[in-house]
């Protein structure tokens, strides 16, 4: 059952990232706001799901590349739109990028590193 939930979550991450980016683009926003809204939509949806199920949101777990997968998904989608690819083609590819990145990060235990500030 846990495996099925992880797969559905990974798919939802890709769909929500694309949905947020597409809504922002339809509102006439630029690349960066579309990217940020795509990531926020995906991370927000996943966080709400986790909170309602009584778990710590994945995005708050140390080193979890949840938001990174959402950013990759939205970035691929928006770049494809920028270069003239139709949304009906770019959407499933963007979803697939987020889906695969999330599944691969779970399968291989990929982690992000903390950003450290250094005194100059």
Backbone as ProteinMPNN parsed JSONL, in Angstrom:
{"seq_chain_A": "XXXXXXXXXXXXXXXXXXXXXXXXXXXXXXXXXXXXXXXXXXXXXXXXXXXXXXXXXXXXXXXXXXXXXXXXXXXXXXXXXXXXXXXXXXXXXXXXXXXXXXXXXXXXXXXXXXXXXXXX", "coords_chain_A": {"N_chain_A": [[0.825, -1.202, 0.0], [1.955, 1.242, 0.779], [3.777, 1.663, -1.283], [2.117, 2.118, -3.489], [0.931, 4.507, -2.687], [3.156, 6.207, -2.699], [3.753, 6.252, -5.441], [1.418, 7.401, -6.508], [1.562, 9.864, -5.197], [3.923, 10.896, -6.346], [3.099, 11.178, -8.988], [1.022, 13.021, -8.62], [2.537, 15.212, -7.757], [3.863, 16.016, -10.123], [1.606, 16.677, -11.736], [0.385, 18.763, -10.223], [2.429, 20.682, -10.218], [2.564, 21.39, -12.918], [-0.058, 22.286, -13.306], [-0.192, 24.57, -11.619], [1.797, 26.2, -12.81], [0.723, 26.511, -15.365], [-1.69, 27.857, -14.845], [-0.686, 30.271, -13.859], [0.662, 31.149, -16.11], [-1.482, 31.501, -17.854], [-2.586, 33.689, -16.669], [-0.953, 35.632, -17.539], [1.568, 36.003, -16.447], [5.167, 36.21, -16.012], [8.102, 34.125, -16.72], [9.544, 33.403, -14.281], [7.638, 33.971, -12.117], [5.676, 32.108, -12.935], [7.067, 29.717, -12.682], [7.605, 29.708, -9.907], [4.981, 29.672, -8.863], [4.132, 27.22, -9.855], [5.809, 25.469, -8.414], [5.051, 26.121, -5.784], [2.356, 25.366, -5.808], [2.527, 22.584, -6.191], [4.091, 21.784, -3.955], [2.531, 22.795, -1.882], [0.137, 21.324, -2.237], [1.052, 18.697, -1.75], [1.93, 19.021, 0.874], [-0.445, 19.642, 2.261], [-1.803, 17.219, 1.877], [-0.143, 15.495, 3.38], [-0.369, 16.633, 5.972], [-3.12, 16.313, 6.481], [-3.184, 13.584, 6.589], [-1.824, 13.07, 8.868], [0.962, 13.091, 8.909], [4.398, 14.28, 8.833], [4.988, 16.917, 6.612], [6.461, 16.12, 3.491], [8.159, 17.945, 2.269], [9.356, 19.235, 4.357], [11.088, 17.461, 5.47], [14.424, 16.635, 6.194], [16.689, 17.184, 3.637], [15.058, 16.213, 1.616], [14.233, 16.004, -1.752], [11.79, 17.163, -2.722], [10.612, 19.669, -3.476], [12.476, 20.315, -5.397], [12.036, 18.444, -7.414], [9.502, 19.288, -8.197], [10.159, 21.825, -9.163], [11.803, 21.132, -11.326], [9.942, 19.849, -12.965], [8.07, 21.927, -13.537], [9.834, 23.737, -14.76], [10.762, 22.402, -17.099], [8.328, 22.146, -18.449], [7.584, 24.907, -18.797], [9.761, 25.873, -20.299], [9.457, 24.379, -22.624], [7.029, 25.426, -23.547], [7.865, 28.045, -24.004], [9.594, 27.687, -26.164], [7.835, 27.106, -28.164], [6.429, 24.7, -28.173], [3.384, 22.951, -28.098], [0.925, 23.176, -25.478], [-0.507, 20.844, -24.964], [1.285, 18.899, -25.586], [3.556, 19.569, -24.12], [2.665, 19.44, -21.481], [2.214, 16.62, -20.585], [4.882, 15.774, -20.758], [6.211, 17.447, -18.954], [4.913, 16.645, -16.58], [5.784, 13.99, -16.508], [8.543, 14.353, -16.111], [8.656, 15.448, -13.47], [7.415, 13.344, -12.098], [9.124, 11.109, -12.62], [11.532, 12.095, -11.544], [10.882, 12.359, -8.835], [10.223, 9.68, -8.15], [12.675, 8.4, -8.727], [14.314, 9.712, -6.896], [13.329, 8.722, -4.513], [13.742, 5.961, -4.85], [16.57, 5.734, -5.123], [17.48, 7.087, -2.955], [18.166, 9.802, -3.06], [19.356, 12.907, -1.87], [19.19, 16.335, -0.903], [21.623, 18.86, -0.19], [22.342, 20.926, 2.649], [22.359, 24.486, 2.515], [25.065, 26.433, 3.221], [26.132, 29.342, 4.927], [28.933, 31.356, 4.443], [31.434, 33.218, 6.025], [32.843, 36.097, 4.686]], "CA_chain_A": [[0.0, 0.0, 0.0], [2.838, 2.411, 0.818], [4.364, 1.854, -2.619], [1.078, 2.733, -4.331], [0.778, 5.9, -2.259], [4.323, 6.951, -3.187], [3.61, 6.432, -6.887], [0.35, 8.393, -6.711], [2.112, 11.139, -4.748], [4.87, 11.367, -7.359], [2.304, 11.616, -10.135], [0.355, 14.256, -8.206], [3.531, 16.275, -7.736], [4.017, 16.498, -11.493], [0.369, 17.312, -12.186], [0.182, 20.033, -9.53], [3.438, 21.644, -10.682], [2.142, 21.864, -14.242], [-1.317, 23.036, -13.151], [0.129, 25.886, -11.077], [2.535, 26.967, -13.818], [-0.198, 26.819, -16.459], [-2.616, 28.9, -14.376], [0.067, 31.524, -13.795], [0.923, 31.574, -17.482], [-2.758, 31.978, -18.392], [-2.82, 35.011, -16.087], [-0.041, 36.56, -18.186], [2.78, 36.21, -15.659], [6.418, 35.837, -16.654], [8.666, 32.803, -16.477], [9.857, 33.146, -12.876], [6.412, 33.788, -11.326], [5.028, 30.845, -13.323], [7.85, 28.648, -12.064], [7.377, 29.732, -8.46], [3.616, 29.227, -8.574], [4.093, 25.787, -10.103], [6.438, 24.8, -7.276], [4.221, 26.336, -4.592], [1.147, 24.56, -5.945], [2.884, 21.182, -5.967], [4.532, 21.608, -2.57], [1.362, 23.044, -1.038], [-0.769, 20.177, -2.333], [1.66, 17.575, -1.044], [1.958, 19.327, 2.311], [-1.807, 19.462, 2.777], [-2.075, 15.782, 1.921], [0.583, 14.93, 4.516], [-0.952, 17.14, 7.216], [-4.418, 15.671, 6.681], [-2.986, 12.164, 6.907], [-1.133, 12.987, 10.149], [2.407, 12.917, 8.743], [5.195, 15.483, 8.598], [5.075, 17.163, 5.169], [7.708, 15.662, 2.872], [9.027, 19.062, 1.934], [10.058, 19.66, 5.569], [12.043, 16.452, 5.896], [15.794, 17.042, 5.873], [17.294, 16.681, 2.42], [14.072, 15.641, 0.695], [14.194, 16.838, -2.969], [10.403, 17.271, -3.166], [10.447, 20.931, -4.204], [13.373, 20.271, -6.549], [11.327, 17.701, -8.458], [8.438, 20.175, -8.685], [10.81, 22.875, -9.955], [12.227, 20.531, -12.598], [8.731, 19.607, -13.736], [7.557, 23.211, -14.032], [10.834, 24.34, -15.648], [10.695, 21.722, -18.4], [7.054, 22.544, -19.062], [7.626, 26.309, -19.214], [10.736, 26.014, -21.386], [8.855, 23.844, -23.842], [6.072, 26.427, -24.026], [8.652, 29.184, -24.488], [10.162, 27.354, -27.469], [6.775, 26.892, -29.132], [5.766, 23.398, -28.088], [2.005, 23.108, -27.631], [0.693, 22.784, -24.087], [-0.983, 19.459, -24.911], [2.481, 18.051, -25.684], [4.473, 19.937, -23.031], [2.11, 19.048, -20.171], [2.578, 15.27, -20.139], [6.333, 15.659, -20.604], [6.522, 18.087, -17.678], [4.432, 15.753, -15.524], [6.672, 12.833, -16.499], [9.817, 14.757, -15.503], [8.461, 15.514, -12.022], [7.088, 11.991, -11.644], [10.333, 10.287, -12.619], [12.518, 12.629, -10.607], [10.442, 12.019, -7.482], [10.378, 8.24, -7.952], [14.1, 8.08, -8.689], [14.886, 10.215, -5.639], [12.922, 7.779, -3.471], [14.381, 4.66, -5.117], [18.019, 5.773, -4.931], [17.801, 7.813, -1.731], [18.79, 11.098, -3.341], [19.151, 13.938, -0.85], [19.789, 17.639, -1.154], [22.493, 19.293, 0.898], [22.013, 22.219, 3.236], [23.14, 25.634, 2.035], [25.769, 27.034, 4.348], [26.656, 30.687, 4.679], [30.332, 31.478, 4.812], [31.879, 34.589, 6.266], [33.836, 36.534, 3.699]], "C_chain_A": [[0.867, 1.262, 0.0], [3.44, 2.708, -0.546], [3.367, 2.532, -3.553], [0.893, 4.196, -3.972], [1.943, 6.749, -2.752], [4.234, 7.218, -4.684], [2.54, 7.48, -7.187], [0.815, 9.773, -6.294], [3.059, 11.72, -5.785], [4.14, 11.869, -8.598], [1.587, 12.921, -9.824], [1.299, 15.435, -8.172], [3.702, 16.871, -9.127], [2.785, 17.235, -11.991], [0.157, 18.678, -11.526], [1.192, 21.084, -9.964], [3.033, 22.235, -12.032], [0.876, 22.704, -14.134], [-1.045, 24.442, -12.626], [0.838, 26.768, -12.086], [1.612, 27.388, -14.96], [-1.187, 27.91, -16.067], [-1.921, 30.253, -14.333], [0.345, 32.053, -15.199], [-0.343, 32.117, -18.136], [-3.105, 33.364, -17.855], [-1.857, 36.058, -16.653], [1.233, 36.848, -17.405], [4.004, 35.718, -16.42], [6.912, 34.472, -16.212], [8.871, 32.518, -14.996], [8.604, 33.048, -11.997], [5.671, 32.494, -11.665], [5.742, 29.661, -12.686], [7.578, 28.563, -10.565], [5.974, 29.255, -8.093], [3.432, 27.74, -8.857], [4.671, 25.002, -8.934], [5.565, 24.931, -6.032], [2.945, 25.503, -4.642], [1.436, 23.089, -5.642], [3.258, 20.927, -4.515], [3.357, 21.813, -1.613], [0.388, 21.88, -1.055], [-0.233, 18.971, -1.586], [1.693, 17.786, 0.458], [0.583, 19.159, 2.934], [-2.168, 17.989, 2.884], [-1.413, 15.143, 3.141], [-0.014, 15.362, 5.849], [-2.278, 16.453, 7.5], [-4.289, 14.184, 7.013], [-2.156, 11.971, 8.18], [0.362, 12.77, 10.059], [3.095, 14.273, 8.632], [5.273, 15.7, 7.094], [6.452, 16.807, 4.612], [8.689, 16.792, 2.621], [9.826, 19.539, 3.146], [11.045, 18.622, 6.089], [13.426, 16.827, 5.371], [16.299, 16.361, 4.599], [16.34, 16.103, 1.396], [13.953, 16.528, -0.541], [12.793, 16.991, -3.568], [10.192, 18.529, -4.019], [11.337, 20.975, -5.443], [12.722, 19.528, -7.713], [10.198, 18.544, -9.049], [9.022, 21.275, -9.562], [11.264, 22.34, -11.311], [11.029, 20.317, -13.514], [8.214, 20.899, -14.364], [8.535, 23.86, -15.012], [10.793, 23.714, -17.034], [9.434, 22.14, -19.149], [7.121, 23.967, -19.611], [8.631, 26.552, -20.333], [10.175, 25.48, -22.7], [7.824, 24.819, -24.42], [6.797, 27.613, -24.636], [9.204, 28.924, -25.893], [9.11, 26.874, -28.468], [6.115, 25.528, -29.13], [4.358, 23.624, -27.528], [1.848, 22.568, -26.219], [0.228, 21.33, -23.983], [0.165, 18.46, -25.064], [3.397, 18.298, -24.491], [3.972, 19.462, -21.663], [2.482, 17.629, -19.753], [4.086, 15.076, -19.972], [6.77, 16.288, -19.29], [6.098, 17.236, -16.496], [5.374, 14.564, -15.392], [8.018, 13.158, -15.847], [9.695, 14.794, -13.98], [8.215, 14.146, -11.416], [8.344, 11.128, -11.542], [11.378, 10.784, -11.626], [12.156, 12.271, -9.17], [10.624, 10.521, -7.215], [11.846, 7.83, -7.866], [14.753, 8.554, -7.396], [14.518, 9.297, -4.471], [13.696, 6.472, -3.63], [15.866, 4.657, -4.766], [18.446, 6.588, -3.713], [18.494, 9.138, -1.959], [18.415, 12.091, -2.261], [19.783, 15.239, -1.315], [20.659, 18.006, 0.04], [22.041, 20.651, 1.396], [22.901, 23.292, 2.638], [23.752, 26.281, 3.257], [26.206, 28.447, 3.976], [28.087, 30.737, 5.195], [30.678, 32.94, 4.996], [32.95, 34.931, 5.261], [34.873, 37.388, 4.307]], "O_chain_A": [[0.557, 2.233, -0.69], [3.596, 3.87, -0.921], [3.736, 3.421, -4.32], [0.717, 5.035, -4.855], [1.743, 7.887, -3.177], [4.601, 8.3, -5.143], [2.744, 8.35, -8.034], [0.499, 10.758, -6.962], [3.001, 12.915, -6.073], [4.53, 12.878, -9.186], [1.546, 13.825, -10.658], [0.909, 16.549, -8.522], [3.687, 18.091, -9.289], [2.9, 18.298, -12.601], [-0.212, 19.64, -12.199], [0.847, 22.262, -10.068], [3.151, 23.441, -12.251], [0.756, 23.73, -14.804], [-1.611, 25.409, -13.136], [0.523, 27.952, -12.209], [1.717, 28.507, -15.463], [-1.488, 28.792, -16.871], [-2.5, 31.266, -14.726], [0.273, 33.257, -15.444], [-0.283, 33.088, -18.89], [-3.828, 34.123, -18.501], [-1.933, 37.232, -16.293], [1.911, 37.839, -17.676], [3.896, 34.916, -17.347], [6.257, 33.762, -15.449], [8.415, 31.487, -14.503], [8.511, 32.12, -11.194], [5.102, 31.856, -10.779], [5.106, 28.72, -12.21], [7.351, 27.481, -10.025], [5.8, 28.518, -7.122], [2.659, 27.071, -8.172], [4.102, 23.996, -8.51], [5.365, 23.956, -5.308], [2.503, 24.99, -3.614], [0.681, 22.433, -4.924], [2.792, 19.96, -3.912], [3.214, 21.074, -0.639], [-0.132, 21.488, -0.011], [-0.974, 18.297, -0.871], [1.508, 16.843, 1.228], [0.459, 18.594, 4.021], [-2.771, 17.561, 3.869], [-2.034, 14.351, 3.85], [-0.15, 14.545, 6.759], [-2.538, 16.052, 8.635], [-5.173, 13.599, 7.638], [-1.82, 10.841, 8.534], [0.979, 12.314, 11.022], [2.45, 15.287, 8.367], [5.594, 14.766, 6.36], [7.478, 17.155, 5.197], [9.902, 16.617, 2.745], [10.864, 20.181, 2.985], [11.764, 18.884, 7.053], [13.567, 17.282, 4.235], [16.331, 15.134, 4.499], [16.787, 15.55, 0.391], [13.606, 17.702, -0.408], [12.633, 16.951, -4.788], [9.666, 18.461, -5.13], [10.981, 21.611, -6.435], [12.845, 19.943, -8.866], [9.964, 18.517, -10.258], [8.443, 21.619, -10.592], [11.124, 23.02, -12.328], [11.108, 20.582, -14.714], [7.954, 20.958, -15.566], [8.108, 24.47, -15.992], [10.791, 24.428, -18.037], [9.479, 22.447, -20.341], [6.754, 24.207, -20.762], [8.374, 27.36, -21.226], [10.395, 26.064, -23.761], [7.758, 25.014, -25.633], [6.385, 28.128, -25.675], [9.274, 29.839, -26.713], [9.452, 26.301, -29.502], [5.312, 25.235, -30.015], [4.175, 24.402, -26.591], [2.538, 21.634, -25.812], [0.544, 20.655, -23.004], [0.017, 17.292, -24.704], [3.95, 17.358, -23.919], [4.772, 19.121, -20.79], [3.02, 17.443, -18.661], [4.516, 14.29, -19.128], [7.609, 15.728, -18.584], [6.835, 17.115, -15.518], [5.725, 14.174, -14.279], [8.57, 12.335, -15.116], [10.536, 14.234, -13.276], [8.741, 13.825, -10.35], [8.597, 10.499, -10.515], [12.031, 9.989, -10.95], [13.03, 11.92, -8.377], [11.128, 10.142, -6.158], [12.216, 7.007, -7.028], [15.637, 7.887, -6.859], [15.31, 9.12, -3.546], [14.239, 5.943, -2.66], [16.367, 3.696, -4.183], [19.64, 6.76, -3.467], [19.318, 9.558, -1.147], [17.277, 12.108, -1.792], [20.785, 15.238, -2.03], [20.447, 17.514, 1.149], [21.434, 21.427, 0.659], [24.056, 23.038, 2.297], [23.054, 26.634, 4.207], [26.601, 28.705, 2.839], [28.392, 30.213, 6.266], [30.262, 33.794, 4.212], [33.86, 34.141, 5.015], [35.784, 37.841, 3.614]]}, "name": "protein", "num_of_chains": 1, "seq": "XXXXXXXXXXXXXXXXXXXXXXXXXXXXXXXXXXXXXXXXXXXXXXXXXXXXXXXXXXXXXXXXXXXXXXXXXXXXXXXXXXXXXXXXXXXXXXXXXXXXXXXXXXXXXXXXXXXXXXXX"}
